[in-house]
Amino acid sequence: MQKKSAVPKRKSTRFSPEPGTMARVTFGKETKSKREFPALVVSESYGGCALVLANTPPLGLGNRLEIQVGTLAPLVAEVRWVIALDEHIYKAGFAYLEE
């Protein structure tokens, strides 16, 4: 039987958003090719979030973009993980780089 570690795996607690909470994801903010996409918020925490996105540019680990969850101020975030759910639909985890 494995012992559970007393040290938490995450720096901040995750919580489920209100059903239907949306985020705005902005790619290429620093360039002339700025593009915004809606995303469904799956989970949130002080340090980041998980989103479901469709028909976006490719998401690569370490890519930086801007995320605005609901009415909160936009934050720069880094892609930490990506799972392809379909050819054009992704679930991805992001870590906020600003506090």
C-alpha positions as CSV (number, residue, x, y, z in Angstrom):
1,M,0.0,0.0,0.0
2,Q,1.4,3.4,-1.0
3,K,1.6,6.1,1.6
4,K,0.1,9.5,0.7
5,S,2.5,12.4,0.8
6,A,1.8,15.1,3.3
7,V,3.3,17.6,0.8
8,P,0.7,19.0,-1.6
9,K,1.5,18.5,-5.3
10,R,0.3,22.0,-6.2
11,K,1.1,25.4,-4.8
12,S,-2.5,26.5,-4.9
13,T,-5.9,24.7,-4.5
14,R,-7.9,24.0,-7.7
15,F,-11.6,24.8,-7.8
16,S,-14.4,24.2,-10.2
17,P,-15.7,27.3,-12.0
18,E,-19.4,28.2,-12.3
19,P,-20.9,26.2,-15.1
20,G,-20.4,27.9,-18.4
21,T,-17.6,30.1,-17.3
22,M,-15.7,31.3,-20.4
23,A,-12.2,32.7,-20.9
24,R,-10.8,34.8,-23.7
25,V,-7.4,33.5,-25.0
26,T,-5.2,36.0,-27.0
27,F,-2.5,34.6,-29.3
28,G,0.2,36.9,-30.7
29,K,-0.5,39.9,-28.5
30,E,3.0,41.2,-29.2
31,T,2.7,40.9,-32.9
32,K,0.5,42.3,-35.6
33,S,-1.2,38.9,-35.9
34,K,-3.1,39.2,-32.6
35,R,-6.0,36.7,-32.6
36,E,-8.6,36.0,-29.8
37,F,-10.5,32.8,-29.2
38,P,-13.1,31.8,-26.6
39,A,-12.5,28.9,-24.3
40,L,-14.5,27.0,-21.7
41,V,-13.0,27.0,-18.2
42,V,-12.6,23.5,-16.7
43,S,-10.8,24.3,-13.5
44,E,-9.2,27.3,-11.9
45,S,-6.6,28.1,-9.2
46,Y,-4.6,31.1,-8.1
47,G,-1.7,29.8,-10.2
48,G,-3.4,28.8,-13.4
49,C,-6.3,27.2,-15.1
50,A,-7.4,24.4,-17.5
51,L,-9.4,25.3,-20.6
52,V,-11.1,23.6,-23.5
53,L,-10.3,25.4,-26.8
54,A,-11.4,24.8,-30.4
55,N,-10.0,25.8,-33.7
56,T,-7.0,27.7,-32.3
57,P,-3.5,27.9,-33.5
58,P,-1.3,25.0,-32.3
59,L,-0.6,24.9,-28.6
60,G,3.0,24.0,-27.8
61,L,4.4,23.4,-24.3
62,G,6.0,26.6,-23.1
63,N,4.1,28.9,-25.5
64,R,3.0,32.2,-23.8
65,L,-0.4,33.8,-24.4
66,E,-2.9,36.0,-22.6
67,I,-5.9,34.6,-20.8
68,Q,-8.8,36.5,-19.4
69,V,-11.1,34.4,-17.2
70,G,-14.6,35.8,-16.9
71,T,-14.4,39.4,-15.7
72,L,-10.9,39.1,-14.1
73,A,-8.0,41.1,-15.6
74,P,-6.1,39.4,-18.4
75,L,-2.9,37.5,-17.3
76,V,0.1,36.2,-19.3
77,A,0.2,32.4,-19.0
78,E,2.4,29.6,-20.2
79,V,1.1,26.3,-21.7
80,R,2.0,23.4,-19.3
81,W,0.2,20.5,-20.9
82,V,-2.1,19.8,-23.9
83,I,-4.5,16.9,-24.6
84,A,-6.0,16.6,-28.0
85,L,-9.7,15.7,-27.6
86,D,-10.4,15.8,-31.3
87,E,-8.6,17.1,-34.5
88,H,-9.5,20.7,-33.6
89,I,-10.4,20.5,-29.9
90,Y,-7.9,20.6,-27.1
91,K,-7.9,20.6,-23.3
92,A,-4.9,22.5,-22.0
93,G,-3.4,23.5,-18.7
94,F,-1.9,27.0,-18.2
95,A,0.3,28.5,-15.4
96,Y,0.0,32.2,-14.8
97,L,3.2,34.1,-15.0
98,E,2.0,37.3,-13.3
99,E,0.7,37.7,-9.8
